[in-house]
Amino acid sequence: MSNSFPTRAWARKQEKGWKITFFRVKTHMFLSEPTTRLVQYFKRHGFRATVVRFGLLVRRFLSFPRMVLFYLDLEDWSPSRCAGDLAASLSVEKKTSQEEIVPGDLQVMLSFWNPELTQRNLCERFARGAIIWLARWDGRLAGYGWTLVGSTVEPYYFPFGGNDVHLFDFLVFPEFRGRGVNPALVAHILNQMSADHRTRAYIEVAEWNQPQLNSLSKTGFRLSGAARKATVFGRTIVEWGSAEIQLAAVMVRVSGKS
Ligand SMILES: CC(C)(COP(=O)(O)OP(=O)(O)OC[C@H]1O[C@@H](n2cnc3c(N)ncnc32)[C@H](O)[C@@H]1OP(=O)(O)O)[C@@H](O)C(=O)NCCC(=O)NCCS
């Protein structure tokens, strides 16, 4: 299989559905282990089952949302403070284990979405050494975001440096949205990471998530590119979009000029 897949025509077809201008697609595939596993699967289950399985994997990959990736060099970061009402109302707490989260806050977090999945995430992430940052508005839990230093909970788009930090899974509860809680929380975390002499910070957001794109445009994060990834047979496949064209498209949307 050629590593120039997917073709330009294929990419154009995909882009049409998303109403986004075509941009060149470059694919990095790490094929040796997946190929071996595919051959093993073929030996065990036969031709028909392998074709069905492979088709399923391709369909799954193509259905994954494309993410916009951001980075920030923390050595260049100038610590910022939020101003006025925001500074008066907002406070941030850092928690390194579930036991540190007060029951009322835990209840709010668990009851917002899927309690089982949220509980599993809490256990897995704290076990990996992740930190949750709780944002309070006038004392009430308004939102949160996670960080992990040196690695990511799920396979990332590229290897992480040991001193890099990943910001992920940010949430502001609906009644607190649109007040700048998220950018203030992100800025607080970046201040802390800079003080801890971390090297780079990374965050990513689904291309369709305009509120988060808007929100991140108020932070120091810089756009680096767009990518889609899937983990197949234990190896991560990443499809990169051309940064310049993609960034221009995102910036137009972020600045509201489209
Ligand atoms: C994305 C999110 C974290 C932003 O938090 P926030 O504190 O509202 O961020 P901001 O105050 O900077 O507002 C960002 C955008 O949200 C939108 N927004 C404004 N008021 C809003 C409201 N009442 N309800 C929903 N969205 C609103 C606007 O597009 C705003 O951009 P603008 O200020 O340029 O108009 C929040 O909307 C959220 O939790 N969404 C669901 C989870 C999610 O998508 N998380 C990010 C993935 S990691």
PDBQT file of the ligand as one rigid body, heavy atoms in Angstrom, charges set to zero:
ROOT
HETATM    1  C1  LIG A 301     -16.171  25.619  24.801  1.00  0.00    +0.000 C 
HETATM    2  C2  LIG A 301     -16.444  26.144  26.215  1.00  0.00    +0.000 C 
HETATM    3  C3  LIG A 301     -15.488  25.458  27.173  1.00  0.00    +0.000 C 
HETATM    4  C4  LIG A 301     -16.224  27.660  26.217  1.00  0.00    +0.000 C 
HETATM    5  O1  LIG A 301     -16.371  28.137  27.562  1.00  0.00    +0.000 OA
HETATM    6  P1  LIG A 301     -16.792  29.674  27.878  1.00  0.00    +0.000 P 
HETATM    7  O2  LIG A 301     -16.357  29.956  29.260  1.00  0.00    +0.000 OA
HETATM    8  O3  LIG A 301     -18.221  29.892  27.551  1.00  0.00    +0.000 OA
HETATM    9  O4  LIG A 301     -15.877  30.460  26.821  1.00  0.00    +0.000 OA
HETATM   10  P2  LIG A 301     -16.036  31.974  26.338  1.00  0.00    +0.000 P 
HETATM   11  O5  LIG A 301     -16.672  32.796  27.397  1.00  0.00    +0.000 OA
HETATM   12  O6  LIG A 301     -14.717  32.353  25.819  1.00  0.00    +0.000 OA
HETATM   13  O7  LIG A 301     -17.072  31.895  25.112  1.00  0.00    +0.000 OA
HETATM   14  C5  LIG A 301     -16.681  31.213  23.940  1.00  0.00    +0.000 C 
HETATM   15  C6  LIG A 301     -17.804  31.197  22.910  1.00  0.00    +0.000 C 
HETATM   16  O8  LIG A 301     -18.938  30.498  23.403  1.00  0.00    +0.000 OA
HETATM   17  C7  LIG A 301     -20.112  31.035  22.736  1.00  0.00    +0.000 C 
HETATM   18  N1  LIG A 301     -21.078  31.493  23.757  1.00  0.00    +0.000 N 
HETATM   19  C8  LIG A 301     -21.245  32.731  24.260  1.00  0.00    +0.000 A 
HETATM   20  N2  LIG A 301     -22.243  32.723  25.161  1.00  0.00    +0.000 NA
HETATM   21  C9  LIG A 301     -22.687  31.469  25.228  1.00  0.00    +0.000 A 
HETATM   22  C10 LIG A 301     -23.717  30.836  25.982  1.00  0.00    +0.000 A 
HETATM   23  N3  LIG A 301     -24.483  31.510  26.842  1.00  0.00    +0.000 N 
HETATM   24  N4  LIG A 301     -23.910  29.480  25.810  1.00  0.00    +0.000 NA
HETATM   25  C11 LIG A 301     -23.142  28.795  24.979  1.00  0.00    +0.000 A 
HETATM   26  N5  LIG A 301     -22.144  29.341  24.221  1.00  0.00    +0.000 NA
HETATM   27  C12 LIG A 301     -21.930  30.665  24.355  1.00  0.00    +0.000 A 
HETATM   28  C13 LIG A 301     -19.664  32.188  21.881  1.00  0.00    +0.000 C 
HETATM   29  O9  LIG A 301     -19.442  31.666  20.570  1.00  0.00    +0.000 OA
HETATM   30  C14 LIG A 301     -18.344  32.560  22.525  1.00  0.00    +0.000 C 
HETATM   31  O10 LIG A 301     -17.457  33.176  21.630  1.00  0.00    +0.000 OA
HETATM   32  P3  LIG A 301     -17.417  34.805  21.574  1.00  0.00    +0.000 P 
HETATM   33  O11 LIG A 301     -17.115  35.272  22.971  1.00  0.00    +0.000 OA
HETATM   34  O12 LIG A 301     -16.334  35.104  20.597  1.00  0.00    +0.000 OA
HETATM   35  O13 LIG A 301     -18.772  35.228  21.139  1.00  0.00    +0.000 OA
HETATM   36  C15 LIG A 301     -17.930  25.864  26.631  1.00  0.00    +0.000 C 
HETATM   37  O14 LIG A 301     -18.785  26.376  25.627  1.00  0.00    +0.000 OA
HETATM   38  C16 LIG A 301     -18.205  24.387  26.839  1.00  0.00    +0.000 C 
HETATM   39  O15 LIG A 301     -18.016  23.868  27.935  1.00  0.00    +0.000 OA
HETATM   40  N6  LIG A 301     -18.649  23.677  25.781  1.00  0.00    +0.000 N 
HETATM   41  C17 LIG A 301     -18.934  22.242  25.884  1.00  0.00    +0.000 C 
HETATM   42  C18 LIG A 301     -17.680  21.410  26.100  1.00  0.00    +0.000 C 
HETATM   43  C19 LIG A 301     -16.628  21.700  25.075  1.00  0.00    +0.000 C 
HETATM   44  O16 LIG A 301     -16.910  21.864  23.886  1.00  0.00    +0.000 OA
HETATM   45  N7  LIG A 301     -15.387  21.732  25.530  1.00  0.00    +0.000 N 
HETATM   46  C20 LIG A 301     -14.225  21.970  24.681  1.00  0.00    +0.000 C 
HETATM   47  C21 LIG A 301     -13.633  20.722  24.205  1.00  0.00    +0.000 C 
HETATM   48  S1  LIG A 301     -12.175  20.340  25.080  1.00  0.00    +0.000 SA
ENDROOT
TORSDOF 0
